[in-house]
Amino acid sequence: MRADIRRIIREEAAAALRESDETTAPAGVPKAAPDDPSPDAEQVRAHAAAVALVESARAEKRWDRARASDLHGLLATMTATQQSDVVQRLIPALNSGEIAFDARSGAPF
């Protein structure tokens, strides 16, 4: 059952990324604006923290509810371009199995 859940999550995440373009994004991630402003200091810090969060998950090879909650808060602070960068780092790692994710813990972000 776990393998089925992981497969479904990977398929859904991959489909969401394929469907996204410059004006659409996966659920929960705001649409990118063509004139995305330069990030302010708070957004730069949030992006750096989110990248570090993904990298620590890679090192530990797992993604959990606490990380998902932290990332959710950080994404809300970032520009659309920064959000896209972080999601594009995380989703492939989850899809490939590089980072294990237990679907019972909820959404990945």
N, C-alpha and C positions, 0 to 999 in steps of 0.2 A: 504494500500500500504506500509506503514512504517513497518508493521509486516512482510510482505513478503520480504522486503529488508533486514530486520534484520535476518530473517530465512535464506535467501540465503547467507548472509555474514557468519553466524555461520556455515552453512553447508560447505561452501568453506574453511573456516579457519580450521575446523575440518578435512576435507579431506586432506588439505595440511599437517597438523600435522601427520595424519596417514601415509601419503606417505613418510614423511621424515624419514631418518635414519641417520647413522653417516656420510654419504657422501652427503646427499641432504638436502635441507632446503626450506621453503616457499619462494616464489618470493620476491626478495629484500633483503634476508638475505644470506650472503655468506655461502658457504659450510663449514662445520666443518672439520678441519684438525685433523687427528689422533694424531699429535704431536703438538697440540695447545700450544704455548709457555706461560710461566707465564706472566700475565699481568703486564705492567709497571704502574707507578704512574698515568699517564693520563687515562689509561684504567680502573684502579681501581676507579678513580673519576667519570668517565663516567658511569660505571656500577652502582655505588652508586646513582648517579643522576637519572638514568633510573629507578631503583627500587623505589626511592622516588617518581618519577613521576607516576608510576603505583599505588603506595600506596595512593597518593593524589587523584588519579582518583577513587580509591575504596572508599575513604572517602567521596568524592563529588558525587559518583555514576554516573559519566559521563566522556566520552572521547570525545575530540573535536579536531578541526583542529590544534590548537596551540600545544596541547600535542603531536599530531601525528608528527608535524613538529619537535618539540624538540626531540622526541624519534628517529626520522629518523637520525638526526644529531649525537645523542649519539651512536646509533647502529654502525655508520660508524667508530667510534673510538675504539670500544670494540673488544675483541677476539671473535672467533666463539662460544666458550663455554659460555662466558658472554652473547652474543646475544641470544643464545638459552635459557639461564636462564630467561632473561627478557621476551622474547616472550612466554615462557611457563608459566609465571606469568600472562601476559596480556590476551592471547587468551582464556583460560578457563573462566576468569572473564567476558569477552565480550560474550562468548557463553552462559554462564549461566544467563546473564542479570544482574549480579552483578554490572557491569559497563555498562551504557547505551551508545550506539554509534549511531550517526546519519550518515547513509551511504552517505548522500548528502555532507558531509564534506570531503569526499575523503577516501583514504586508511587509515587504522588504524596506519600505520607506514611507 
